[in-house]
């Protein structure tokens, strides 16, 4: 272990991932806060003993701090839903998770040929029009979307999950070069995660190069998600003569959305009056359905990761082996996959076809 090869950027990422301040890390390692700052700025190289102490305090393998640089997403490029109410520690931990995801995605790309990004930017006059454009581009028609994660993956969008220590953070997304990334809070109800996935798709489509900020951008992304999950023509075709809570509970199964989202959509396309909308809002709230969705739909999972790890298993590689190659703990790799992949991964050997040393993965469910 040559201290001169120590990577200061990785120290910052590891510290932020664990939500430790420089003061706390200094206290845990027996060095000064000034020394921690100097290590992270690259002004001073820590001794071998100090590196071991830092690795132990941050629960990262020592090798992590000597691996090549990895990039952390820039705050201004990320569509954090509630940045104003988020603590700096929560924000930085989420961004650090994004850096680990970059590293993992690069590792996968070196071994597999994944679907290319088909996402186009639309400067549409409204979120509804942008949704129609994406549905047309992806040949979705007016049908409900069966699986939002499969849809994103099939069109070249990398989907990861947020870890336990980031569960206060809503979903977020960003572009990394020409590759879009989406992080989902998989601790939320399945219907909410589906909406979050389409909400982030809205940001990727409508706000790639800036645009409205804050509440305006969030409102646009909400309207885009609503239109994607509940296409106007399909909703009108299945609209009841009278909208009630029991009717909403039945219809939500078609589009696999929350009661609140369906109530909002009905009102947005003038299927209910202001009074009906407010009445249903009160009924949904009084029954506790905002937090505990009745008759929840099945949670979605990643098709891409299932295929990746099935192919790796055929080669004798486990998730622990992948974590070792990335110089992270298995728990940190699992955090990026939580809720997106089954615990036991099997798979047929024909799931991936080899070409030029890299395996082509087929994401078959585009709808």
N, C-alpha and C positions, 0 to 999 in steps of 0.2 A: 504494500500500500504506500504509494508515493504521495505525500501531502500536496506536492506541487500540482498534481492532477485533480485536486479537489474542485468541484463545480459549485460556485457560489449560488447560481440561480436555483439549483436543485435544493439547496438549503432553505431558501425562501419559500419555495413551493411546499416542501415537507413541513415547515413550521406553520404555514398558513393552512395546510390541509388539516393539521391537528388543532387548529385554532389556538395556538399559543402565541402570546406576545413575546417580544424580545426579552422583556423583564422576566417573565416566567421561565423561558428557556435558559436564560442566564442563571437563574436560581437553581434550576434542575441540573445544570452542567458544571456549576462552580466557577464560571467565568464572569466577566463583567458585561454589562449591556453594551458598552462601547465595543468590546471585542466581538459580540454577536453581530453588531452593525458592520464592523470592519470585515468580518467573514462574508457577510451577504453582499457587501459592496465590492468584494474582491480586493480590498486594500491589504488584507492580512490573510495568510494561510494558516488554518488551525493545525496544531500538532496532531500526530497520530492518536495520542491518548484522548485529546479533546474531540476528535472526529468520532471515536468509539463512544464517547459519552453523549455526543449529540445524537448519534444514530439510536442509542438506547433510549434517550429521552423522547425522541420523536417516533420511535417504533418503526423505523425504516432500516432495511439492511444497509450495512456500511457501503456495499457496492453501489447503491443507489446514488451516492454523492460523487461517484467517479465516472458515471455513465455520461454519454454525450448530452449536450444541452437540449432541453425541451422548452417549447414555447408556451407561455401562459396567455389565455385569451385576454384581450384588452377590455376594460370595463365599458368603454364607450361603444364597443362593437357587440355587446351582449344585450339581449332583450330581457333584462330582469323585470319581472312583472311589478314588484313592489319595492323598488330600490330605495325609496324614501323611508320605508318602515323596516328595512333590513339593516342589521348591524354590520359594521365593517368586517367583523370576524366571519359572519355568515357569508357575506359576499366573497371574501377572499378564499374561504374554504371551498366554495362552489367553483371559483375560478381555478383553484389548484386542482380540483377534480377534473376540470376541463383539460388541464395540462397533462394529467395522467391518461385521460382518454385519447389525446393526441398521440401519445406514445404507443398506446395499445392499438389504435387504429393504424398507425404506421407499421407496426409489427404485423398486423393482419394483412395489410396491403402488400407487404413484401412476400407473402405466401399464397395469397388468393386474389383472383380477379373478381372484384365485387361489381354490382351494377353501377353504371356511370350515372352521374347526376343529370336528370332530365328537367330539373326545375328551371323555369324561366321567370324573369322578373316582369311583372305587369304593372304599368302605371295606369291602373284602371280608375275610372271616376268614382267607384264605390267598391267596398269589400264584396258586395254581392256579385258585381261584375268580375272582380278578380277571381272569386270562387268559380264562377261559370267558366272562366278562361282555363283554370287549372283542371277542372273536370273535363273540359273538352280536350285539353292537351293530353291528359292521362286516360282518355276514352272511358270515363266513368259513367257517362250518361246521367240519369237522374236516380239511380239506384242508391240505397243506403250503403255505407261503407262497412264491410264486414269486420275488417281489422285495420286500424289506423297505423299500427306499427309496421305491419307487413307492407302497407301502401307506401309509407315513407321509405322503408328499406329498399323496396323494389325500384324506387326512383332515385336511388343514390344518396339518400339522406342517412347519416349515421345517428343511431338512436342509442342513448345510454341512460342509466338510472342515477338518481341521486341517493346518496348513502344515508344511513341513519342520522349521522351528525349534520346532515343538510336538509332534514325533513321539514324544517320551518321555511325552506326556500321553495317557491313555486317553480314550475317548469321554466326553462330558459333555452335560448337558441342563439346561434351565431354562425357566420361563415368563416371558415378557415381556408383561405385561398379560394379555390373553386369547389370546396367540399362543405356542405351544410351539416351542422351538428345540432341535435336536439337532446336535451336532458329532461327526463320526466320524473316527477315525484310519484314513485310507485307505491307510496304508503297511502295515497288518496284512493277514494272509491274508483272502481274501474270506469264508470261513466265520466267522472271528472278527469281521469287521465286521458281518455279518448278526446275530450274537449280540449284539454291542454295541448295534446299533440297537434290538433288542427289549429289551435290558437298560435302555436309557435310556427307552424307552416305559414300562417298569415303574415307573421313578422318577416320570415325569410323571403316571402314573395313580394310584399308591399314595402318593406322598410330596409331593404338590403343596403341602399346607399343613402340612408337618412330619410327624413320626412318628419311627420309630426312626432312630438315627444310626449312622454307622460301619459296622462289619462286619455288623450285623443288617440294615440297609437294603440293603447290597450283596448279602447272601445272598438277601433277598427279591426283589431285582431279577433276580438270576441265576435263581432258581426261576421267576419270571414269564417270562423270556426262554425258558427251557427248555420251559415249557408252551406258549408261543406258537408256537415253531418245531417242536415235536414233540408235537402234541396227544395226550393219553392214549389216546383211542379209536383213533386212527390207528396209534399205536405198537403197541398191543395187537393190532390187526388184522394187522400185518405182523411180529409178533414171531416169531423163529425158535425151533425146539425147543432148539437149543444155540447159545449166543453165543460166538463166537470172534473174534479180530482180523480174519481174512479176511471173516467175516460182517459185522462192523461196517463194514469198508471198502466193502462192497457196499451196505449199507443207508444209509450216510451220504449217498449220492447222492439218495435220495428226499427227505430233509429239508434237504439242503445245509447240513449242520452239521459241526463238527469231530469227529474220533474221540473226543476227550476228552468233548465235550458229549454225544454219543450214549451213551457208556459211563456217564456220570453219570445220564442220563435213565433208562436201562434199570434201573440200580440203584435210583433214586428210586421207581420204580413196581413194584419187587420182581420184576423179570424176571431179575435176577442176584443171587447171594448176595454177602455181604461178601468172601468169598474170591475169587470170580470177578471182582468189581469191582477188587480190589487187584491181582490177577494181570494184568488187562487194562491197568491203569494203568502197571504196570511194563513191560509189553511195548510200550505206546505210547511211553513215555519212552525205553526202550533203543533204539528204532528212530529216535529223533529226530523223532517225529511231532507232538510238542507245539509245536514251532516251525516245522517244515516239513510242512505238511499234505499227505498223499499224495492224488494225483488231485484237485487242488483244483477247486472249482466256479468258474464265470465270475464276474468282479467285477461288482458292480451299479453302475448309474449313475443319474443324476437324469433323470427325464422332464420335470420342470418346467423346469429350466434349459435343456434341449434346446429346448423349445418357446419359452421366453422369447427365447433368442438367435437362434432361427430367425426369429421374428417381427421382432426388431430388425434382423436382416440384411436382411429384405425392405424395411425402412425406410432402409437404408443405414447403420445403426449397427453398429459392431464392438465387441468387448470393450474395446479401447483407448479408444473413444469413451465407453463407460460409465465406465471408470476415470477419464477426464478429468473427467466430470461429478461424480464422487464425490471428486475431488481426491486420488486415490491413484495409486500406480504400478500398471501392468498386472499386475506380479508379485504385488502384494498382493491384487488381485481374483482372480487365478488361484489363489492359495493357498486361497481360500474355496471354490473349485470343483474343486480337484485330485482326480482320480479319480472325480468325479461327472459330468463332461461330456466329450464327445469333443473332440479338438483342432479338427477341422473341423466346423463346424455348418452344416448346410443346413436345408432344411425347405420344406414346401409353404405357400402363402399361406393355405390354409384351416385351418391349425393353430389359429388364434385368430380369434374373431369379435369385431368391434368393437361396443361399446355405450356410448354416453355418453362417448366419448373414451378409454375404457379397454377393453382387449381381454380377453375371457374365455378362460382357458386350460382345456382339458379334460385331466384326468389319467385315462386310460382304464383302466389296469391297477390295480384295487384289491386284487387278491389276490396 
